[in-house]
Amino acid sequence: MFPKIVSITITDVCNLRCKMCGQWQSKRRKKNLQKVNSLPLSTWKKVIDEISHHKGTIILIRGGEPFLYPSIIELLTFIKNRKIFVSIDTNGMLLEKYADDIARLAVDNLVISVDGPESIHDHVRGVVSSFRSIQDGLEALRQAEKREGVLINKILCFVISRYSYRGLGEMPNVARQLKVGRIVIVPYYHFSRNTGAEYEKIMRKEFQTSVSSWKGFHHEASGVDIKEFIKLFRSFKENLEDIIHEPFMDFSEREYKIWFSNSHKEARQRTCRNPQVLSDILPNGDVNFCVDFPDYIIGNIRNSTLEQIWNSQKADKFRSYLQKKSLPICFRCGAQYISG
């Protein structure tokens, strides 16, 4: 057995402090924000070589901000030379700097985070002109694509949060302004303290593991006005026209109501298949099953091959548990939809 999707969280370092981001608010990532904390390129190359021997496996490059990893272009070159499909999640701040390289390498997929029209986006990101940086970067990338004769698939990712949801209705127009034809919208996570405590208790009892990742997403309420959100959601859909709405977490109005109003109820019944198909590798080489809640470590690529880790007893123990029941945080985790 080998994972079909390998997520490489290449660095925790980020050049933004987004208001809704539970990742940078976690203890581990706060500790690593200001330093280059990823493994050397040589170690990542060994992992890529191993992946290349398993046809059909795709790679997701995530962060932090991936383009802050010093050897990111060398890594992407290595991946593309082995003809592996690669997708990059980015905040778009460095697109202009790396536009020529992205086009030259013909990166397969680029997911750019955008939080609404310019004023809302800049407020959420905490950096004036961050929207303009994305706009300039995408224009530079389009020019580079023309020179290289390639067309890179691009998707805007809008996180629905208390800070951004009022910009949802305008997102199709934002996509047209940025000249990107696809949008994915995802609700942000919110966990009550009781839910977090229950998760901690189970992880200690069943897996002898202490956990803290949920604390970065701790909110007793979503902060989203449901009635206003529904109006904006309908406006968003009506305004799509030529823009494609990617069905990542394609919730109905009813499911969104549950998600934002009741953190103890499952919005949609779903079994997480990530332990069967996805592995996430952290900047220090630790391997886990969840890109957002990397608490249960099943091994480290500095000591073992990814295949050995994937087929270990520790990995199988977690798979067996999740096949029978979900963890409390699974009700509020969008990462499970990656396996779909």
C-alpha positions as CSV (number, residue, x, y, z in Angstrom):
1,M,0.0,0.0,0.0
2,F,1.1,3.6,-0.7
3,P,-0.8,6.9,-0.4
4,K,-2.5,8.3,-3.5
5,I,-2.0,11.8,-2.3
6,V,1.1,13.1,-0.6
7,S,0.8,16.5,1.1
8,I,4.1,18.2,1.8
9,T,3.8,21.0,4.3
10,I,7.1,22.3,3.2
11,T,7.4,25.1,5.8
12,D,5.5,26.7,8.6
13,V,6.9,30.1,7.7
14,C,4.4,32.6,6.4
15,N,4.5,36.3,5.4
16,L,0.9,36.9,6.5
17,R,-1.1,36.6,9.7
18,C,-4.6,36.0,8.4
19,K,-7.4,36.5,11.0
20,M,-9.2,33.2,10.4
21,C,-6.1,31.0,10.1
22,G,-6.1,28.4,12.8
23,Q,-2.8,27.0,11.6
24,W,-0.5,29.9,12.4
25,Q,-2.3,30.3,15.7
26,S,-1.2,26.8,16.8
27,K,1.7,26.5,19.3
28,R,3.9,24.6,16.9
29,R,3.5,27.0,14.0
30,K,3.8,30.1,16.1
31,K,7.2,28.7,17.3
32,N,8.3,28.2,13.7
33,L,6.9,31.3,12.0
34,Q,10.1,33.3,11.8
35,K,12.6,30.6,10.9
36,V,13.3,28.3,8.0
37,N,12.3,25.1,9.7
38,S,12.0,22.7,6.8
39,L,14.2,19.7,5.9
40,P,17.0,20.1,3.4
41,L,16.3,19.7,-0.3
42,S,18.3,16.4,-0.4
43,T,15.8,14.8,2.1
44,W,12.8,15.9,0.1
45,K,14.4,14.6,-3.1
46,K,14.6,11.1,-1.6
47,V,10.9,11.3,-0.8
48,I,10.0,12.5,-4.3
49,D,12.1,9.7,-5.8
50,E,10.1,7.2,-3.7
51,I,6.8,8.7,-4.8
52,S,7.9,8.6,-8.5
53,H,7.9,4.8,-8.3
54,H,4.2,4.7,-7.5
55,K,2.3,5.8,-10.5
56,G,-0.8,7.9,-10.0
57,T,0.3,9.5,-6.7
58,I,-0.1,13.3,-6.7
59,I,1.7,15.8,-4.6
60,L,0.2,18.8,-2.8
61,I,2.7,21.5,-1.7
62,R,1.4,23.5,1.3
63,G,2.7,25.8,4.0
64,G,2.9,28.3,5.7
65,E,3.7,29.9,2.4
66,P,5.4,27.4,0.1
67,F,7.3,30.0,-1.9
68,L,9.1,31.0,1.2
69,Y,10.9,27.7,1.2
70,P,14.4,28.7,-0.1
71,S,14.7,25.7,-2.5
72,I,11.1,25.7,-3.7
73,I,12.0,26.0,-7.4
74,E,14.7,23.3,-7.2
75,L,12.1,21.1,-5.5
76,L,9.4,21.8,-8.1
77,T,11.9,21.1,-10.9
78,F,12.7,17.8,-9.4
79,I,9.0,16.9,-9.1
80,K,8.2,17.9,-12.7
81,N,11.2,16.1,-14.1
82,R,9.7,12.9,-12.7
83,K,6.4,13.7,-14.3
84,I,4.4,13.8,-11.0
85,F,1.2,15.9,-10.8
86,V,1.8,18.8,-8.4
87,S,-0.6,21.3,-6.9
88,I,0.5,24.3,-4.8
89,D,-1.6,26.2,-2.2
90,T,-0.3,29.8,-2.0
91,N,-1.4,33.2,-0.6
92,G,-0.3,34.7,-3.9
93,M,2.1,37.3,-2.4
94,L,5.1,36.0,-4.3
95,L,3.5,35.0,-7.6
96,E,5.1,37.9,-9.4
97,K,8.6,36.9,-8.3
98,Y,8.1,33.3,-9.3
99,A,5.8,33.7,-12.3
100,D,8.5,32.8,-14.9
101,D,9.5,29.6,-13.0
102,I,5.9,28.5,-12.4
103,A,5.2,28.8,-16.2
104,R,8.5,27.3,-17.3
105,L,7.9,24.2,-15.1
106,A,4.2,24.1,-16.1
107,V,3.0,23.5,-12.6
108,D,-0.2,21.5,-12.9
109,N,-2.5,23.3,-10.4
110,L,-2.3,26.6,-8.4
111,V,-4.7,27.3,-5.6
112,I,-4.7,31.0,-4.6
113,S,-6.3,32.2,-1.4
114,V,-8.5,35.3,-1.8
115,D,-10.8,36.6,0.9
116,G,-13.2,38.8,-1.1
117,P,-13.0,42.2,-2.7
118,E,-9.8,44.2,-2.1
119,S,-10.9,46.0,1.1
120,I,-12.1,42.8,2.8
121,H,-9.1,40.8,1.6
122,D,-6.6,43.2,2.8
123,H,-8.3,43.5,6.2
124,V,-8.4,39.7,6.7
125,R,-4.8,39.3,5.6
126,G,-3.6,42.2,7.7
127,V,-1.4,43.6,4.9
128,V,-2.3,46.7,2.8
129,S,-2.1,46.0,-0.9
130,S,-2.0,42.2,-0.5
131,F,-4.9,42.0,-3.0
132,R,-2.9,44.1,-5.5
133,S,0.1,41.8,-5.0
134,I,-2.1,38.9,-6.1
135,Q,-3.5,40.8,-9.0
136,D,0.0,41.8,-10.2
137,G,1.3,38.3,-9.7
138,L,-1.5,36.7,-11.7
139,E,-0.9,39.2,-14.5
140,A,2.8,38.4,-14.5
141,L,2.0,34.7,-14.6
142,R,-0.4,35.1,-17.6
143,Q,2.4,36.9,-19.5
144,A,4.8,34.1,-18.6
145,E,2.3,31.5,-19.7
146,K,2.0,33.2,-23.1
147,R,5.8,33.2,-23.5
148,E,6.0,29.5,-22.5
149,G,2.9,28.4,-24.5
150,V,1.3,26.8,-21.4
151,L,-1.9,27.3,-19.5
152,I,-1.8,26.5,-15.8
153,N,-5.0,25.6,-14.0
154,K,-5.8,28.2,-11.4
155,I,-8.4,28.2,-8.6
156,L,-9.4,30.9,-6.1
157,C,-10.0,29.6,-2.6
158,F,-12.4,31.7,-0.5
159,V,-12.6,30.8,3.2
160,I,-16.0,31.6,4.6
161,S,-15.3,33.1,8.0
162,R,-16.7,35.7,10.4
163,Y,-14.2,38.1,8.9
164,S,-14.9,37.5,5.2
165,Y,-18.4,36.2,4.6
166,R,-19.8,39.5,3.7
167,G,-17.7,39.5,0.6
168,L,-19.0,36.1,-0.7
169,G,-21.6,37.6,-3.0
170,E,-18.9,39.6,-4.8
171,M,-16.5,36.6,-5.3
172,P,-17.6,35.9,-8.9
173,N,-16.8,39.5,-9.8
174,V,-13.5,39.2,-8.0
175,A,-12.7,36.1,-10.1
176,R,-13.4,38.1,-13.2
177,Q,-11.3,41.0,-12.0
178,L,-8.4,38.6,-11.4
179,K,-9.2,36.7,-14.6
180,V,-9.4,33.3,-12.9
181,G,-12.3,31.1,-14.0
182,R,-12.7,28.8,-11.0
183,I,-13.6,29.3,-7.4
184,V,-13.8,27.0,-4.4
185,I,-15.5,28.1,-1.2
186,V,-14.8,26.4,2.1
187,P,-16.2,27.2,5.6
188,Y,-13.7,27.8,8.3
189,Y,-13.4,25.6,11.3
190,H,-14.8,26.4,14.8
191,F,-14.5,24.2,17.8
192,S,-15.9,24.7,21.3
193,R,-13.7,24.1,24.3
194,N,-15.8,21.1,25.2
195,T,-15.2,19.5,21.8
196,G,-11.5,20.1,22.1
197,A,-11.4,18.6,25.5
198,E,-13.2,15.5,24.3
199,Y,-10.8,15.2,21.4
200,E,-7.8,15.5,23.8
201,K,-9.3,12.8,26.1
202,I,-9.8,10.3,23.3
203,M,-6.3,10.8,21.8
204,R,-4.7,10.3,25.2
205,K,-6.7,7.2,26.0
206,E,-6.6,5.5,22.6
207,F,-3.3,6.7,21.1
208,Q,-1.3,8.0,24.1
209,T,-0.9,11.2,22.2
210,S,-1.2,14.8,23.5
211,V,-2.9,17.2,21.1
212,S,-3.2,20.9,20.7
213,S,-3.9,21.7,17.0
214,W,-7.7,22.3,17.7
215,K,-6.8,25.3,19.9
216,G,-5.9,27.3,16.8
217,F,-9.5,26.9,15.6
218,H,-11.2,27.4,19.0
219,H,-14.3,29.6,18.7
220,E,-17.4,29.1,20.9
221,A,-19.5,30.4,17.9
222,S,-18.8,30.9,14.2
223,G,-19.6,34.6,14.3
224,V,-21.5,34.2,11.0
225,D,-25.0,35.6,10.7
226,I,-26.8,32.7,9.1
227,K,-29.7,34.7,7.5
228,E,-27.3,37.2,6.0
229,F,-25.0,34.4,4.9
230,I,-27.8,32.6,3.1
231,K,-28.6,35.8,1.1
232,L,-25.0,36.2,0.2
233,F,-24.7,32.5,-0.8
234,R,-27.6,32.8,-3.1
235,S,-26.2,36.0,-4.6
236,F,-22.9,34.2,-5.1
237,K,-24.5,31.4,-7.0
238,E,-26.7,33.7,-9.1
239,N,-23.6,35.8,-10.1
240,L,-21.5,32.9,-11.2
241,E,-22.5,32.8,-14.8
242,D,-19.1,32.0,-16.6
243,I,-17.3,31.3,-13.4
244,I,-17.0,27.6,-12.3
245,H,-17.8,26.8,-8.7
246,E,-15.5,23.9,-7.8
247,P,-17.4,21.3,-5.7
248,F,-14.9,20.6,-2.9
249,M,-17.3,21.0,0.1
250,D,-20.4,21.6,-2.0
251,F,-22.8,22.2,0.9
252,S,-26.5,22.9,0.7
253,E,-28.0,25.8,2.5
254,R,-29.2,23.4,5.2
255,E,-25.7,22.0,5.7
256,Y,-24.1,25.5,5.9
257,K,-26.7,26.4,8.6
258,I,-25.7,23.4,10.7
259,W,-22.0,24.1,10.1
260,F,-22.1,27.7,11.3
261,S,-24.8,27.4,14.0
262,N,-24.2,24.0,15.7
263,S,-20.6,22.8,16.2
264,H,-21.8,19.6,17.9
265,K,-23.8,18.4,15.0
266,E,-22.5,16.8,11.8
267,A,-23.3,19.0,8.8
268,R,-22.9,16.0,6.4
269,Q,-22.4,12.4,7.4
270,R,-19.1,11.3,6.0
271,T,-16.4,8.8,6.9
272,C,-12.8,10.2,6.6
273,R,-10.9,8.2,4.0
274,N,-7.6,10.1,4.4
275,P,-5.9,7.3,6.4
276,Q,-6.5,5.1,3.3
277,V,-5.3,7.6,0.7
278,L,-3.5,10.6,2.1
279,S,-0.3,11.3,4.0
280,D,0.9,14.7,5.2
281,I,4.6,15.3,5.8
282,L,5.4,18.1,8.2
283,P,8.4,20.5,7.8
284,N,10.5,18.4,10.3
285,G,9.7,15.1,8.4
286,D,6.9,13.8,10.7
287,V,4.2,12.0,8.8
288,N,0.5,12.1,9.7
289,F,-2.9,11.7,8.1
290,C,-4.5,15.1,8.4
291,V,-3.3,18.4,6.8
292,D,-5.1,20.5,9.3
293,F,-4.8,18.5,12.5
294,P,-1.4,16.8,12.4
295,D,-1.5,15.4,15.9
296,Y,-1.0,11.7,15.4
297,I,2.5,11.1,14.1
298,I,3.0,7.7,12.4
299,G,6.7,8.1,11.6
300,N,9.4,10.4,10.2
301,I,10.9,10.3,6.7
302,R,14.4,10.9,8.1
303,N,14.3,7.5,9.7
304,S,12.1,5.4,7.4
305,T,10.7,5.3,3.9
306,L,7.2,6.7,3.3
307,E,6.0,3.2,2.3
308,Q,7.3,1.7,5.6
309,I,5.6,4.4,7.6
310,W,2.4,4.1,5.6
311,N,2.2,0.4,6.3
312,S,3.3,0.5,10.0
313,Q,1.4,-0.9,12.9
314,K,1.0,2.7,14.2
315,A,-0.7,3.7,11.0
316,D,-3.0,0.7,10.9
317,K,-4.1,1.3,14.5
318,F,-5.4,4.7,13.6
319,R,-7.1,3.4,10.4
320,S,-8.9,0.7,12.4
321,Y,-10.2,3.2,14.9
322,L,-11.5,5.6,12.2
323,Q,-13.2,2.9,10.3
324,K,-15.4,2.3,13.4
325,K,-15.9,5.8,14.7
326,S,-15.0,9.5,14.1
327,L,-13.0,11.8,16.4
328,P,-14.9,14.8,17.8
329,I,-13.0,17.3,15.5
330,C,-13.8,15.3,12.4
331,F,-17.3,16.9,12.3
332,R,-15.6,20.3,11.7
333,C,-12.7,19.2,9.5
334,G,-12.6,20.1,5.7
335,A,-9.4,18.1,5.1
336,Q,-11.5,14.9,5.0
337,Y,-12.9,16.1,1.6
338,I,-9.5,16.0,0.0
339,S,-9.8,12.2,-0.2
340,G,-13.0,12.6,-2.2
